[in-house]
C-alpha cells in the first residue's frame, strides 16, 4: 500500500480510511493503526492535506 500511496495518494488514503473505519473503535489494535500511519507517512507532502488523509490522521492519532 505504501507504493500505491506514492502513485495514487487519493485512492490509497481512501482505502486506508475505509479499512480503519471498518474496524470498530474499541477493536482497533495497534497493528491496524500503525499500518494506517505508514500509509500517511508514505504520502507525498502535498497529498497529506487531502480530506481522507486528514481524517485518517485524526483516527490514528489517539
C-alpha positions as CSV (number, residue, x, y, z in Angstrom):
1,X,0.0,0.0,0.0
2,X,2.9,2.3,0.5
3,X,3.8,2.2,-3.2
4,X,0.2,3.0,-4.0
5,X,0.3,5.9,-1.6
6,X,3.1,7.5,-3.8
7,X,1.5,6.7,-7.1
8,X,-2.2,7.4,-6.2
9,X,-2.3,9.2,-2.9
10,X,-6.1,9.9,-3.1
11,X,-7.0,6.2,-3.6
12,X,-4.5,5.0,-1.0
13,X,-5.9,7.4,1.5
14,X,-9.4,6.4,0.8
15,X,-8.6,2.7,1.1
16,X,-6.7,3.1,4.3
17,X,-9.6,5.2,5.7
18,X,-12.2,2.6,4.7
19,X,-10.2,-0.2,6.3
20,X,-9.8,1.6,9.6
21,X,-13.4,2.7,9.7
22,X,-14.5,-0.9,9.1
23,X,-12.9,-1.8,12.4
24,X,-14.9,-0.8,15.5
25,X,-13.1,1.8,17.5
26,X,-12.8,-0.4,20.5
27,X,-11.2,-3.2,18.4
28,X,-8.5,-1.1,16.6
29,X,-5.4,-2.8,17.8
30,X,-2.0,-1.1,17.4
31,X,-1.2,-3.1,14.3
32,X,-4.3,-1.6,12.5
33,X,-3.4,2.0,13.4
34,X,0.3,1.5,12.7
35,X,-0.5,0.3,9.2
36,X,-2.7,3.3,8.6
37,X,0.1,5.6,9.8
38,X,2.5,4.0,7.4
39,X,0.2,5.0,4.6
40,X,0.2,8.6,5.9
41,X,3.9,8.6,6.1
42,X,4.3,7.4,2.5
43,X,2.0,10.0,1.1
44,X,3.7,12.8,-0.9
45,X,3.9,16.0,1.1
46,X,1.1,17.8,-0.9
47,X,-1.2,14.8,-0.5
48,X,-1.1,14.9,3.3
49,X,-3.8,17.7,3.3
50,X,-6.3,15.6,1.3
51,X,-9.6,15.1,3.2
52,X,-9.2,11.4,3.6
53,X,-5.6,11.8,4.8
54,X,-6.7,14.4,7.4
55,X,-9.5,12.1,8.6
56,X,-7.2,9.1,8.7
57,X,-4.7,11.1,10.7
58,X,-7.4,12.1,13.2
59,X,-8.5,8.5,13.6
60,X,-4.9,7.2,14.2
61,X,-3.6,10.0,16.4
62,X,-5.4,8.8,19.5
